[in-house]
Amino acid sequence: MVSVTCTIHSCSQVRFFLMALLLVLQQIEYAFLHLRTLEKEFSLTELSKLQPAGMAEQKNGVIL
């Protein structure tokens, strides 16, 4: 009876640990996705700063 109780308690602890680990991994994934979004926004902002103000972008002679 004691070994069954210990086994159940150990399984419960392992399950709790795995759930906590999963939560941490999800938070890390969310952080990387957020950083990727910020990186894209930053690169777009930097590209717009590099374009001279008042100058239209031209491609193959067509003003965009």
NORHUSUL-V181707 format. One record per residue. RES is the residue in one small letter. OMEGA is omega in radians with two decimals (* if undefined). Layout:
# NORHUSUL-V181707
res = <RES	RES>
omega = <OMEGA	OMEGA>
This chain:
# NORHUSUL-V181707
res = <m	v	s	v	t	c	t	i	h	s	c	s	q	v	r	f	f	l	m	a	l	l	l	v	l	q	q	i	e	y	a	f	l	h	l	r	t	l	e	k	e	f	s	l	t	e	l	s	k	l	q	p	a	g	m	a	e	q	k	n	g	v	i	l>
omega = <-3.13	-3.13	3.10	3.12	3.12	3.13	3.12	3.14	3.13	3.11	3.12	3.12	3.12	3.12	3.12	3.13	-3.14	3.11	3.11	3.11	3.10	3.12	3.12	3.13	3.09	3.11	3.10	3.11	3.12	-3.14	3.11	3.10	3.12	3.11	3.12	3.11	3.11	3.12	3.12	3.13	-3.13	-3.13	3.08	3.11	3.14	3.11	-3.14	3.10	-3.12	3.12	3.11	-3.13	3.11	3.13	3.11	3.11	3.13	3.08	-3.11	3.09	-3.14	3.12	-3.13	*>
